[in-house]
Amino acid sequence: GTINQGSANTITSLTNLTTLSTTNATVSGNLTATNANITNLTGLTNLSVTGTVDAGTISATNANISNLAGLTNLSVTNTIQSATVSATTGNFTNLN
């Protein structure tokens, strides 16, 4: 069903809610979920995470990554541009 605006303004808990459908909704503050199956975040422009992100694949056109401590394997397709590259050991096939 539909909740009118007056009733909606007094909701303090959605305990046992199993399905929520919205149109043009804005979420502010904190959104938390213990077990979530989120399949689409179209329009998401900023995401902050506290703790650990466990992901199979991370893809980004532009990323500002400040630390890769513990990285054990990195594969890159196309070109890497860098001022300095250092390695203890390496298998470089072309240094042109």
C-alpha positions as CSV (number, residue, x, y, z in Angstrom):
1,G,0.0,0.0,0.0
2,T,0.9,3.7,0.2
3,I,1.7,5.7,3.3
4,N,0.5,9.3,3.3
5,Q,3.1,12.1,4.1
6,G,1.7,12.7,7.6
7,S,2.2,9.1,8.6
8,A,5.5,8.8,6.8
9,N,6.9,11.7,8.9
10,T,6.5,9.7,12.1
11,I,8.1,6.3,11.1
12,T,10.9,5.5,13.5
13,S,11.5,1.8,12.7
14,L,11.1,-0.6,9.8
15,T,11.6,-3.8,11.7
16,N,10.9,-7.0,9.7
17,L,10.7,-5.1,6.4
18,T,11.4,-7.6,3.7
19,T,10.9,-5.5,0.5
20,L,11.1,-1.8,-0.1
21,S,10.5,-0.2,-3.4
22,T,11.0,3.5,-4.0
23,T,10.8,6.0,-6.8
24,N,13.1,9.1,-6.8
25,A,14.2,8.4,-3.3
26,T,17.0,10.2,-1.5
27,V,18.8,8.5,1.4
28,S,20.7,10.6,3.8
29,G,22.6,9.8,6.9
30,N,23.7,6.1,7.3
31,L,22.3,3.1,5.4
32,T,23.4,-0.1,7.0
33,A,22.8,-3.8,6.1
34,T,24.1,-7.0,7.6
35,N,23.3,-9.0,4.5
36,A,22.5,-7.1,1.4
37,N,22.1,-8.1,-2.2
38,I,22.4,-4.8,-4.0
39,T,22.6,-5.3,-7.8
40,N,22.6,-1.7,-9.1
41,L,23.9,1.6,-7.8
42,T,23.2,3.7,-10.9
43,G,23.9,7.3,-10.3
44,L,26.1,6.7,-7.3
45,T,28.7,9.5,-7.3
46,N,30.5,9.0,-3.9
47,L,31.0,6.0,-1.7
48,S,32.9,6.0,1.6
49,V,33.7,2.7,3.3
50,T,35.1,2.2,6.8
51,G,36.8,-1.1,7.3
52,T,37.6,-3.6,4.5
53,V,36.2,-3.9,1.0
54,D,36.3,-7.5,-0.3
55,A,35.8,-7.4,-4.0
56,G,36.5,-9.8,-6.9
57,T,37.1,-6.9,-9.3
58,I,37.5,-3.2,-8.9
59,S,37.3,-1.1,-12.0
60,A,38.0,2.7,-12.2
61,T,38.7,5.2,-14.9
62,N,40.4,7.5,-12.5
63,A,41.5,6.4,-9.0
64,N,43.5,8.1,-6.2
65,I,45.1,5.1,-4.5
66,S,47.6,6.1,-1.8
67,N,48.8,2.7,-0.6
68,L,49.1,-0.8,-2.1
69,A,50.9,-2.4,0.9
70,G,50.6,-6.1,0.8
71,L,50.0,-6.2,-3.0
72,T,51.3,-9.5,-4.3
73,N,50.2,-9.5,-7.9
74,L,49.3,-6.8,-10.3
75,S,48.3,-7.2,-14.0
76,V,48.0,-4.3,-16.3
77,T,46.8,-4.1,-19.9
78,N,48.0,-1.2,-22.0
79,T,50.3,1.5,-20.6
80,I,51.6,2.4,-17.2
81,Q,52.9,6.0,-16.8
82,S,55.2,6.6,-13.9
83,A,58.0,8.9,-12.8
84,T,59.8,6.0,-11.0
85,V,59.5,2.3,-11.2
86,S,61.5,0.1,-8.8
87,A,61.7,-3.6,-8.2
88,T,63.8,-6.1,-6.4
89,T,63.3,-8.6,-9.1
90,G,61.5,-8.4,-12.4
91,N,60.8,-9.9,-15.8
92,F,60.9,-7.0,-18.2
93,T,60.6,-8.0,-21.8
94,N,60.7,-4.5,-23.4
95,L,62.2,-1.3,-22.0
96,N,61.9,0.9,-25.1
